[in-house]
Amino acid sequence: MGKEGRRFLPNLKKLGSPRLNLDESCVVIFMEAIRNVVKEEMEIWPYTNELQELNRAFWQTIVHELRHTMQDNPLFENKYEAMSREERERDAENYCREIFENIVVCYDYCVIS
């Protein structure tokens, strides 16, 4: 996150969180990009439900990006330091699919209408 984005966020030192690094602790999702990808997928696979697909993409993106914050967080055992960028990306992809398929789909996960 650049200086432009940070000026809109609260001063974390005033909130009592001087160690929080926003670059590694915030997940920002650009929903328009997700919507565009889902629309493209719907042209290829028109038999899928667009709303369900949008919600799946939303949840998997959130979990994927949270996994990256876990990889960069020094509070976890950092087994990720030895991983290449490609390995970290594969780990995040596998993790988001596993969480979505084993946990999220067990609930009413459609939050976008």
HELIX and SHEET records of a PDB file:
HELIX    1   1 LYS A    3  ARG A    6  1                                   4    
HELIX    2   2 LEU A   22  SER A   25  1                                   4    
HELIX    3   3 MET A   31  ILE A   44  1                                  14    
HELIX    4   4 GLU A   50  ASP A   72  1                                  23    
HELIX    5   5 ARG A   85  ASN A  102  1                                  18    
HELIX    6   6 VAL A  104  CYS A  106  5                                   3    
END                                                                             
